[in-house]
Amino acid sequence: MGSADRKPPTILDLSDYLETIDMGPWVPDATTACEVCGVDVAEPVREAVRVTDEIWARFVVVCCRSCGYLYQTPRFAPAFYLDYYARLWRLLLFGASKPTKDYVAGQIARGAALADSLGDRLPPRGRLLDVGCGAGGLMKPFLDRGWSGLGVDPDHDAVAYGASTLGLPVVAQAAEDLDVEAEAFDLIIITGSLEHVYDPNAVLRLCRRAAAPGSLLLLEGHALGQAETVGALGHNHRRFLTETSLELFMLKHGWTPELTTTRALCGPGREGSVFALGRRAEPLSLPALEAVIAAGRRETPDQLRRRLDASAVA
């Protein structure tokens, strides 16, 4: 069936969406202010998000008028997301609750590509923290090269597979509950997972505490590129990170961006991803961050709308 013959999707209200994904009754929180700059004035750019080709949900995607941060509203309480990612998201996305061999092989291949891409920026050996690690396969090439590591993820089945089948140092833990020693890691990676967490600011504060002097943070934003590939913004993503919003998050929490690129640092297979690599520095105060935004490190709702329109993102 061609796209011209495809029926328009059914757009569910939030209560029907929750019933469809087996999450029971939840009351959404109040509209969320911008998680980057704190401004609570945003413009809608899309009125619904994709669950499947046939089913969409009435979450509004808005763009902050101050910095251009693109995010989904409303939200639910933190416990909603803990339950969703521990129990349902993999089942809904992949049709199985446990990681497949192909998924794990893909993680390992992406980790090898990342280790090669970062190359001379890394010490020969170091300590790696993978936040939102899934089964932990991205760490394996680093461990094979003499690094030590730790991966955390709320997906209990993925963590169990990584620990028992692959023998990887992974634990089931929400990123907001990250419990590690201060200044313990030379490289922290969050590949796509920052778009899923409940509170990215809490996560990045904990990562900054865990970062050793001179260490690096790698962030990958995948949600917007994925939307441009499939033609719709996905319901799994609480925010849709761009080059600019990745850099602003880094500056806010204490990293100086050294490389921001759409080059596939983790190899092929995640088309449209953007990466930001930053070196540990001092966090910016809110006035300093506002000055950076006012100086031009920002996007506008019109720019984001045009980008979505150009990629035929419904």
Steps between C-alpha positions, in 0.01 A plus 500: 500500500648839401507801727211657306280198586597483866224583746565794731596383849263494794604770748439391858441726797732434793267266690450279194875511429577378852250216466645404160855467636381322818605774743171548684369834625749784545430870534744718304704762679468868419653624177878474515724807481812492284753264657792697356431863584195479728278726289137383507387657172504258207328465164339179375663356190311169483175391667553122524773237501528158341446179699461275193417578139132453585492656849619841614463671838404856584827617651592849381858566390598858581802722439635738763479859380822592678750229399315279252493186715258247348305284743183303567223606736326409725699256711416248770656442841847340521354165606320475166827503308671260738221248442482564127871450431537213745203307362361613168709710263705218349190285460318782319796595282649159416218257580708317764594584857854360480779638278555312175840381382482749213436787743798403714723449195400845382591649836844338491561622144400853598734489798792393282425781253479751786833392648659542157329835434617655826850368438771734626256694720495205742767363731624148412305370799244663722171469683175505300146574620215415260172661612202328341717208395231243415687169502832686519637391164649842421742451788637167382753633244632742763530222757677282242754782459580511871245749629285447809135590485152523647166511323164598651153458352144463638424214256535199732486240221772671298724540805447136599599390150810717500610379841423130468554430130773752415662530842490880485509739801143627474241580767127570488466861606321811379735769378354742754608258776858467377709396799873510429808653655589861427755564223511129417475496118713617207226463239124519550270410212125551463411375154138593437381440856492867606192533279320239710580589862255680724742771617800570275630771733517259795675244280760747375568634850572145617719437195695820567564382856621164362734663244873497574709812430573519128235241417263496204123478462345369178131570435307360205167645391314249285129582532477784249707318239285193547188713455639643178564147375157356585298818448364540853610599849496194729305464824801346679700822488442768764726743313653528151858616533681706239861610469412822684305347789771239557762773528283712731445203732876441508585862576232518768630196687874540466646383169659703221388363160800393293323323217140519380428299189251297299784269397412144602741464793335170593498366145204445268152401611375807684446743218450862597670485840691802624790471744654748740829431678599723790791537741436547872491867598303715745120514473354828376278705728151571369590863409808375314292242314242765413780717362621213279144455368455875445829508307353264243545140617130428458234389256150632437160332464489608135838341432390171659166504317680552169736214580211266576308613192802452277534142620124437467468431874125492565 
